[in-house]
Amino acid sequence: MGMLEHVPYHKLHRYNLYDRTAKTGITNTCNYPHKVASIDVEGECFLCTCDGWLPISSGKIQNYTKLEQIWQTDVAKKLQQDIDSKKFTWCSVDACGIRKQNQIQRQHYISINVDESCNLACPSCRRSKINWTSGKKYDDRLTIATHLVKLINGFKQPLEIMMSGNGDPFASLIYRPLLIEMEPTDNIKIRMLTNGLLLKKLLPSMKIKQSIKYLDISMDAGDKETYEVVRLGGSWKVLLDNLDYIKEHVDAEVTLKFVFQKSNLDSLDNFVKLLEKYQFLGNVTPLEDWNTMTDFAEHDILNPSRRSMVKFCSAPWETVQILPGGIVYSCACSDWNSQGPIGNLNKQTLSEIMNGAGIKEFRSTILDGSFSKCNKVCHRLSTLEDIDKIVHDENSTSLPSQLTIAIDFECNLKCPSCRSHKIFTGKVNAEKLKILTDLVTAYRDVKTPVIVQLDGAGDIFASKTYHEFLSTVDLPDCWTLEVITNGNLITKKKSTILKIKDQIGHVAVSLDAATEDSYKITRGGRFDLVLDGIEWLHEIGIKPSLSFVVQKENYREIGQAYELAKEYNCSNITYHMLRRWPHMTDSWWQQNRIEDNTLVDQVALKEQLRKLPIDQSPLTSITIDGNLSSIIN
């Protein structure tokens, strides 16, 4: 094939596991060979998040003078060309998931795995403690780490770094140059995988502390007795002391990890309690056979049928969507499941709904791995690979931690992509107001954070009902609001916004244009008022995002919209595919949709999408929904 010579000897077994011929029938795209690198203990650079899926080396990091050379070698270019043409000749496509979804990395990402040294000897990972402190292996790996520091410090593009998947970087002397000598910049985001025992000792003296945005802490237990069995050599008291330190002093997203096995089965409930105490994220994964356990089958408690749970969705335990009439769906979007409504707030309390037959039936289809009530368009279903959250009680009656409240269609605009006519009564709706006030009552004593999205059906600033609610009712302390608006009324509703300002976590402004002329077509409001509203939000400390529904009338402004987001210092711009709503006539839909539309210059459309800065600006990031990104061939 012409690539075998670039497979390191220690990766030949991986290379031979999978079919290495050109594949057919793959419509998705992957840019990993352009953006991603995994660097192993030999310094070999693999153009994938896991070198097992593409174990062809682009070369040794020791031979490069610039980090970007990883993606510029002849081998890299050959791999890039092969994947760009959707041949996937040397890829293990069934292992990596490309048949199901696009694999898009928007900024450069390197996974650094240059040492397996660790201060523990966990049975699920290794047979004995590994700690390189001298000798040739130590010297060679230290050279790699020291060289990486120079390359990273000289790399000026946005970069995400992961350390380390095969040891503990804080316990390794080989990682010390990376931890001490790397220069922190706004362009670098670091994810650290660690057992967490040395964080309090080492983090305060590390320059890159501010660049650590994600901390994944492997603990596999929720109590002292279990911990000291599954985390051999660790101290429960020291771990808790470190968690306390992190909670108070580290500004990073923290995830506690739990490898599910026979030895820690009874500790899962206590693990959940720890998550609740610290308000950290939780992640549960099945036990993997690393050939370190002679009795792996006895420790692996997930039988084949139960292993279906490694594809899991926590939405039916955490989220609901509330629609007009008080109708409640289990999921953030009623389009994502075929279960139908699970209740009605005009007839039941939210607590009753969360313990009702409807939600229990929906949850059962997640727990049995069938996902029979889920719509295949759900983005979570196609991307989840692990149990993403902890569910300790299949019959949990807890109130959801995420509410999407879309109960009011009233709006000051009549955007053709959304509705056929203006919906505006100018009156307070007593039924809708009661739903809102009842929700406030239900959450008044809740202490854990709750995300509340208002309102995807209309515009809250055009609604008399929302005005009455937000102006007169004190919101629960646990609520953080995510507001969706067209932005035309922001400057007219300053008093309402100021009242709830401290509880607004995010404002998304639906724009769909980058110029006044196209705005009149796609939205029909006043472009200048929207921009004035965005500026005023900045003045009061709120950094909004922009939303852009791509259609025939605006696709040539995709790039301009990004520049506008930069100019107004927005947190993000999201590009959506135009969706077919019931109000659209066949003729309007055919004329304005973008996919397979003869009225749309498809070359220009793809060019506009492709020229979006893949390397995210420090001022804004870009999100392109999956359906839209599939247009980029």
N, C-alpha and C positions, 0 to 999 in steps of 0.2 A: 504493500500500500504506500510505501515511501515515508511512513511515519513511525514504523516500528523502531527505527534506530533512535528516535527521540523519546522512547519510553524507558525511564530508568529501571534498572534491574529489580529494585525493590517494589516496582509497580506493575511488573509483568503479570502477576497473578490477577490483578484487577483488570488489566487490559484484556486478558483472555476470558474473562467471565461473561462478556457480552458480545453481541453481534457487532462487527465492525465493518459493515457494508453500508452503502448509501440507502437511506430510508425513503419511504414514499408516504404520501397522504398526510404530511405534516403542514398545517397552514399557519401555525403560530411562529413567532419570531423570538430570537434570543441574541442579545448583544453582550453576553458575558465575556467572550473572548476579546472584546474591545475594551472592557472595563474592569474585569475581575481577575484577581490572582490569589492563589493559595501557595504559600511558601513553606516547604517542609524542612526537616532537620538537616538535609543535605544541601539546602539552598536552592533546590529545584523549584521553578515557578510553573504552576499549573493554572491554565486559564479557565478556572471554574471555581465555585464556592467549595466544592469537594473534589479533590483530585482523583478520587475513585471513579467518578463519572467520566472524566476526560483525562486520563493519566499520561498525557503527552506533554513533555516539558518544553517550555519556551526558552529554556536556558537556565543557567545558574545566576542567582542574584549577585554573586561575588564578581561576575564579569561585567556588570552594568555600571555605567557612570551616572545615569539618570534613571529614576524610577519608571518613567514612561517608556523606556526601552523594552520593558517586559512585553508590551503590546505591539512592538514595532519590528520584531524579529521576522525572518522569513517563515519560520514555523508558525508564528502567531498569525501572520498575514494569510497563510494557507488555510489555517483553521477558520479564520474570520470569513474568508471567501466561501469556504465550504458551507458554513452555517448561514451566512447571508443569502446564499442560493438555496437554502432549505434542503440540503442533501443530508446533513448530520451524519456523515460517513463514519466518523470516529467517536461519536457520542453514544452514551448509554441512555437513549431517549426514554425508555420505559422506567428507568430508575430516577431520572431527574425531573420528570413531569412535564416536559415540553409538549407532549401530545395533548395535554389538557389546558395549558395556559401559556401566555407569553412570559418569557423570562427576561425582564427588563431591569437593568441596573442603571440608574440615572446619574450616579456619580461614581468615581473610581472607588474600588473596594479591594482591600487586601486582607487576607487571613494569614496571620503569622503563627506558625506552628514549629518553631525552630528548636524547641526543647521540651522533653516530657518530664523534667524534674518536678517533684511535688513533695510537700511535707506530710502527705497522707499515703496510705496504701489501701484504698477502698477495694474490697473484693470484687465489686462489679466492674472495676476498671483495670486492676493490675494484681500480679501475684505478690509483689514486694515493693518496698519504697524505692523510688528512683531519684537520685540526686547527684548530678554531675558537677563536681567542683574542681577537677584537675584531669590531666591526661589529654590525649589527642582529640577525642570527641569534644571535650570541653573547649579546647582551644579553637577547633574548627567552628563550632557553633557560636562561640563568643565573637569570632571574626565576622560571621554572618550578621549577628545582631548589631555589632558596631557599624558595619557597612550600611545596614538598613537605616540606621539613624541618620547618616549623611544623606542618603537618597530621599528619605521622607522630609527632612528639613529643607531640601532643595526643591521639593515638589510644590508648585504654587496653585494647583487646581484643587477643588473640593475633594476630600478623601475620607472614607470611612475605614477604620482599622479594627480588626478583631484579633484579640489575643486572650487565651490560647485554648485550643481545643484538645490538646493532648497532655497538658500538665497544668501547673499553677504558676502564672507569670510572677506573682509576688514571692513565691518560694524559690524561684530559679535565679541563680547568680548570672546565668546567661542572658536573661531578660533585663538585667539591671541597666545596661546602657539605654535601652528603649524606654525604660521608666524614668530615668534620671536625666538623660541628655536630649531627648526629643523636645523640640521647641513647640509650645502650645500656640496655635493660631485659630482664627475663626473658621478656617477652611477644614480643620480636622475634627472628626467625631470618632471617639474610641469606644468600643464595646469590650469590656473585660469579663472573661469567664474565670471564676475563681471559687475556692472553697470558703473564702471570706475571713479566714483566721488571722491574716496579717494586715488587713486593711487599716486598722487604727494605728498600727505601728509604722507603716510605710507611707500611706497617702499624704499626711501633712507635709512631708518633705519633698514631694514629687511636683515638678513644674507642670506636668501634664494633667494634674488633678482637674483643672477646669475644662479640659477637653474630653474627659470621661463622661459621656452622655448616657451610657447604659452599663449597668452592673448585673451580671447573671451569677447568682451565688448558688452553687450546688450544695445541698444539705441533706436531702433524702430522708428527713425525719422531722418529727414535731415534738420530740421529747428526748431527754438525756439518755435514757436507757437504750432506745433504738439508735440514736445518733452514734453512740460509741461502739455499736456493732457494725453499722453500714459504712461509717466514716472512720475507719480504723486509724487511730493515732490522733484523732481530733478531740477537742475539749468543748463540751456544750456550753460551759460557763464563758469561755473565751469567745465563742461564736456569738452568743447573745450580747455580750459586751460590744462586739464589733457591729452588730446590727443596730444597737442603740446609737453608736457613734455615727453610722451611716445616716440614720434617720435625722439626726440633728445637724450634721456637718457636710453632707455630700449632696450636691444638686445634680442628681442623675436618676433616670428611670431604673428602678431596682426590681429584679425578678428573682424570686426564690424558686429553685428547681428541685424536683422530686422524681427520682428514678424508681418506678413502681416495681416492687419485688416482694418475695415471701417474707423477708426479714423486717419490712417496714409497713406491712399491710395494716396493722392495728394502730399505726402512728399517723395515718392520713388525716383523721379528724383533728388531731392536735396541730398538724401542719396548717390546716385551714384556719384554726384559731390564731396562729402566729401571723398569717396573712392579714387577718382582720385587725390584729393588734397594731401591726406596723403599717398597714395600708400599702403593702407592697403587692406587686403582681405575682401570680403563681403559675407555674408551668409543670405539668406532669407528663412524663414520657415513659414508654415501656422499657423494660430491661433489654439491653442488647447483648448479644453473645460476642464478646471480644476475645474469646478463647482463654480467658483468665480463670473461669470457673469450670472445674471438672464435672460438677453436678448442676450445670446451667438449667436443665429442664426442671429440677426441683425448685429452683429459685424463681423461675419464670411462671408467675401465677396467672398470666393471661393466656388462657387456652385459645385455640384458633378462632372460635366464635367471639370471644371477648376481645380479641385483638382488633376487631373492627372499630373499637373505640379509639384507636390511635388517630382516626379521622373523626373529629368531634367538633361540635358547635355549641357554645354556651349561650347563644342568643335567647332560647326559650326560658332560661333561668334569669336573664339579666335585662332584657329589653321588651318593651311593648310600643306599639304605635296606636295612637288614639285618633280616630277619624270623626268627621261630622256625625252627629247623632249619638255620640258617645261610644261608637263601635270600637272594640279593642281587638287588635291583632297581636299575636306573639311573633315579633320580629320588628326590626326597625323599618321595614317596608312590607306592606301587605302583598306586594307583587312577588315576594320571595318565597312564599309558601302557599300550598294549595289546601291547607287546613281550614281556611275560612276564619271568621271571627271566633274568638274564645270567650267573649262576653260583651256586656253593654253597661257602661257606667251610669246610665239612667235607671238601671234595674238592679245592679250589684255594686258593691264596693270593690275597689281595686284588690284588696286582700282576698275577697271571695273569688274573684276572677283568677288570681294567681294560685288558688287551691282548687280550682274547678276541674271538671272532667275534660274540658277542651284542651287546656294547657297540659294536663297529664298525658293525654293521648299524643299530643305533639312531641312532648319530651320523650315518650317511649320510643318513637321512631328514630330519635337521636341515639338513645342508649342501646338500641339493638343494632345500630349501624346501618339500618336500611335507608334512612333519610327519605322515606316514602312520601312525606308531606312537604318536601322541599322542592322548590322550583329550581331547575337547572341553571337559571340565570343568576342565581345568588353567587356573588363573588367570594363569599366566605367558604362556601362548600367546595369550590374549585381550588382554593389555595391552602386550606388547612392541612397540615401534615402531622401535627401532634395535638394532644389534648391541650388546648390553649388556656383554659381556666379550670378552676377547681369547682366541682359540684359535689358536695359532701352529703346532700340530702336530695334524693330523687323526687321527693314530694315537698320540696321547700315551699313555704308560704311567704317567704320574704318578698317585700316590695321590690320591683325592678330598679336596678341602678342606672338604667338609661330609659328615658321617656321621649318619644317623638309625639308631640302634640300638634296635630294638624286638623283642628276641628272647625276652622272658619275659612270659607272661601273668599271672604270680602277682600277686595283689592282696589287700588286706585288706577290700575292699568288693565289692559286687555291684550296681553302679548299673544300673538297668534300661535306660538309654540305651546301655550298653556291653556287658553280658553277661547271661546268664540265670541264672548261679549263681556262687558264689564259687570262684575258682581259687587254691588255696593248698596246697602240699605240705609246706612247712617244711623242705625238703631242698635241699642244694646239687646242682645239675645239672652233671655233669662236662662234658658236651658244650657247654653254654652257657658255662661258665667257660673252656673252652679257646678258644672263639671270641673272647671278650673279651681273654684274655691274648695270643693270637696277634695281635690288632689292636694291642695295646700294643707288641709286638715290632716289628711292621711300621712303626710310626710313631716308634720310639725316637729315630732320628737325623734326623727331619724337622725343618727349621728354620722353615718357613713356617707361619702360623697355621692351625689346623684347628678347625672348629666341630663338636662332637659332641653330638647330642641323645639323651638317655636319659630315659624309655623310653616310648614311646607305646602300648605294648601292655598294660602292667600298671603297677605302682608299684614303683620300685626299692627303696624303704624297706621294702617287705613281702617282698622277694625275698631268700632266703638266699644265692642265687648272687651277686647284686649285693653283698650285705653282705660276703661272702667276698672278692670281687674288689676292692671299694673299700677294704676294711680292710687288705688285705695287699699289694696291688700299687701301686707308684709309677707314676702316670700320666705319659705323655710330656709334656715341657714345652710342646709345641706345641698341646696340647689345651685348648680352652675348652669347658666343659660347659654345656649347656642342659638343665635337669632339669624333667621333667613329673611332678607328684605330686598326690595328693588332699589332702595336707597333714595327715592325721590322725596320722602317725607322725613328724613332724618333731621334736617335743620328745623322743621316745623314741630317736631316732637322732642325737643331738647329736654324739657322738664321731665317727661316720662323716662327718657333714657338715663338722665342723671339720677333719678330715684333708684333705678335698678343697676346702676353702673358697676357697683362693687361685686355684683353677682353675674355680670356678663363675662363669660369666658371667651366668646368668639362671636363675631358678626360676619356673615357671608353675604356679600352683595352680588345679586344676579345682574350681570351687565350685558352680555351677549353682543357687545360691539366695542369698537375702539375709536369710532368717530361719531360725531353728532348725526350725520346723514344716515348711517346704517342703524344707529340707535333708534331713530324715528320709525324705521321699518320693523325692527325686531322687537322693540319695546314700546315705542309710542309715547314715552315720557320725556323728561328734560334731562339731557346729558349733563348740563352744567350743574344742576341740583345734586345729581349723584356724586360728582366730583367734589362739590362743596361739602357734602355730607361725609365723604371719606376723610377730607382734611379735618373736619371738626371732630370726628372720632379719634383721630390721632392726637388732637389737642387735649382730649380728656383721658388719654392713655389707653385707647382701644385700637389695636392693629387689625384691620379687617382683611378678609380674603375676597377674591373675585371668582365668580362663576361664569362660564362661557359655554352656552349651548351652540354647538357648531351646526350650521345649516347653510343653504345655498346663498343667503343674503349676506353672510358674514365670514365665510371660510377664508377669504383673502386677507382678513384682518387678524388672523390667529397670532401672527408674529407681533403685530402692533399692540394687541391686547397684553401680551407678555411685557412689552416695553412700558406700557401704561402701568401695569402692576409694579414694575420696578420704580417708575417715576414717583408713584404715590406710596411707595414703601409698604406694599401689601405683604401679608404673611405667606400667601399662597395664591396661585391661580389654578383653577380646575377646569379642564375642558371635557364637556359631555357630548355624547352622541345625541342628536335629535331623536326623541321617542315618539311613537305613534300613540297619541291620546284619543279617546273616543270622540272628542269634539271635531277632530280634523276630518275634512272631506277627503275622498280619495285623490282628487285633483290637487288640493293643497299639499297633501303629504307627498305625492309623487314629484311635485315641482320643487319642494324645499328640502327633502331628505338629501343626504350627501352620498350615501353608498350606492353604487351602480346607477347614478343619475346622469343622463346624457347632457343635462343642463349645467353640470358641474365639471369644471376642468380638473379631472382626476389627477393629472400630473402636478398641477398647481396646488391642489389640496395636499397631496403627499409631500410636496416640497415645503409647504407651510408647516406641516407637522414635524417634518424632519429637521427643519432649521431652528426649532425651539431649542434653546440651550440645554443640552443633555446634562452638562455640568451645572448644577444648580447655583444660581446667583446667591450671594450672601443676603440679598435683599428679599428674595422671594423664591419659592420652590414651585415646581410644576407637577400637577397630577393630570394624567390622561386616562380616562376610563378605558376598561378593557376592550369594549366594542370599538371604540374610536382608534385605539392603538393597533387593532388588527388591520386597519386600512394601510398601515405602513408596511409594505412588502420588502 
